[in-house]
């Protein structure tokens, strides 16, 4: 970016750090997780708990494993998903403010991304998040296939949509730079055409 916008860049970083350290989002996430547990208490008709019932058909008894799933493992997983999404939102807002600056894009930069190639590693920070979501999705689909007779071929569309959503979600912060890069590409084509033309004419005169 240009030197006169260094202060704006630092201000954007400071605002994101302030938003990251704010207690309000964490309180909201905690409230959502608690409400998700209270709104849907365990009852025998819940499909996930049928397999955890250690009692009889008339007497519903979850046992330790069932209660652990309801009040520990599932809320913890849901909380971690919300935390990862919040961090993705923070990254999106940060990149949005940076993309709004007058970035000095270099069309001939060796990274072939105008000097922004170092950002391509950003989605790797959410690889574990995507892996965890994919595992849960795969286990659910495997359950449907094994215990409910669902054909694997019928799951193609669902898995394709899931893959598309995950990819777009994780790449969304980088997509904010597309307008800047596209504008720099259009401008560079005109400028370098003139430059190469002048170079050819000078070479011909020589």
N, C-alpha and C positions, 0 to 999 in steps of 0.2 A: 504494500500500500504506500501511498505518498506520505512524505514526512509530516505534512500538516495534519494528517489524520491519525497520527500516533496516539494523541490524547483521546480521540473518540474510540479507538481500539481498546485502550486501557480502561475507559469508562464502561465499555460493553463487558469486559472481563470482570470488572468489579461488581457490576449489577448481577451477573450470573453467579458469582461467588456469594453475594448477599442472598440471592434467591435460593441457592443450594443450602446455605446454612440456616435458612429460616425454619423455625419449628413447625409452622403451620402445615406444610405439606405432609410432614410425618404424623401430625395429629389427625389429619384427614385420612391418611392411609390406615392408621390404627383404627379409626372409627368405622371405616368401610369394612375392614376385616372382622371386627367385633359384630357389626350388624349382620354380616353375611352368615355368621354362626348362629346368631339369635333368631334371625328371620326363618331359617330352615333348620329347626332342631331335628335330631335323629328320630325317625319313626320307621316301623317295620316295612312300609311300602317303598322306602328309598331303595332303588335298585342296587346301589353300591354297598348297602349294609346287609342285603340278603345273604351275601357270602360270608359275612362276619358274624352272623347269628349262631351262637353256640347253644342256644336254648332249643325248645321244641317248636313245633309249628304254631302252637297257641300261646306259648310264653316266649316273648322276645327278649333275648339277653345278648348284648353285643360282646361282652367280654373285654379284656384289656385292649386287644388289637383294634376292635371296632371303635371304642371310645378314643383311642390314640389317633385314629384316622380322622375322626370328627372334630376333635378339639385341639389337635396338635399338628399333625402332618399336613392336612389340607389347609388350615388357616396359615401355616407358615409358608407353604408353597404359594398361596394366593398373595400373601404379603410381599414375598420376593418378586413375584410377577409385577405387582404394582410399583415396587421400588425401581425395578428395571425400566418400566415404562416412564416413570417420572424422570429418571436420568436421561432417557432418550428425548423426552420433552425439553429438558434443560439444554441438551446438545443442539436440538433443533432451534431453540430460541437464540442460542449463542451464534450458530452459523447464520441464522437469518439476519442478525445485527451486523455480523462481519460482512456478509454478502451485500448489505446495503451501503457499505463504504465504497469509496472510489478506489477499487483494487487496481493495482498496476499489473495487469495480466501481460505476460510475455509470450506471444504466440510461438516463438521459436525456442522456447525453453526445452531442454533435453528430456524433461519428464513427460513431455507430450500432453501436459495438462495445464499449460500456461503458468507453471510455477506452483500449482496447487496439488501436485502429485503426492505430496506427503500426507494428504488427507485420506488417501485410499485405504490406509490401515485402520481408519476409525471404526468401521463396522466390526472389526475383529474384537473390539472391546465388548461387544454384545453377543459373541459367538456362544458362550455358555448359556445365555438366556435363550437363544434360538434352539440350542441343543436340548435344553430341559423341556421346552414347550413341545419340541418334536417327539421327545420320548413319551410324554404324556399322551400326545395325540396318537402315536403308534400303539401304545399299550391299549388305549381305548378301542381303536380299530381292530386290533388283534382279538380283544375280548368279543367284539361283535362277530368276528369271523368264526372263532372257535365255539362260542356258546350260543350264538343266535343264528348261525347258518348264513350269514351275509357273504355274498360272493366277493372275492378280492377284486375282480374286474369292475364291480360297481363302485369301487372306492376311488377310481382314477380321477374323476372330476373333483372330488372333495380334497384329495391330496394335492392336486394341481393348484386349486384355489388357495389352500393353506400355504403352499410353497410361495405362491405369488404374493400373498399378503405379508408373509414374513420378510421376503426380500425387499418389497417396497417399503415396509416399515423401517427396516434397518438402514436402507439407503436414502430415506427421506431427507435427512440433514444434508447429504451431499447433493441432492437434486436442486437445492437452493442456489447452487453456483452455476447451474446450466445456463440461465439467461446471460450472466456475465461472460461466460466462456463462449457462448454462441455469438454475442455481440463483438467480442474481441476477434473471433474467427472471421466474421464478415468484414470487419474493418481491416484486418490484416491482409485479407485477400486483395482488397483494392490497393492498399499501400504497397504490398510487395509486388503486385503487378507493375505499378509505376516504377518501383525501385529496380526490378529486373529489366524493365524496358529501357530505363536510362542507362543501366549498366551495359546492356547489349549495344545501345547506340554509341556509347563512349568506346567500347571495345571495337566496334566497326570502324569508327573514326581513327582509332589508333592504328 
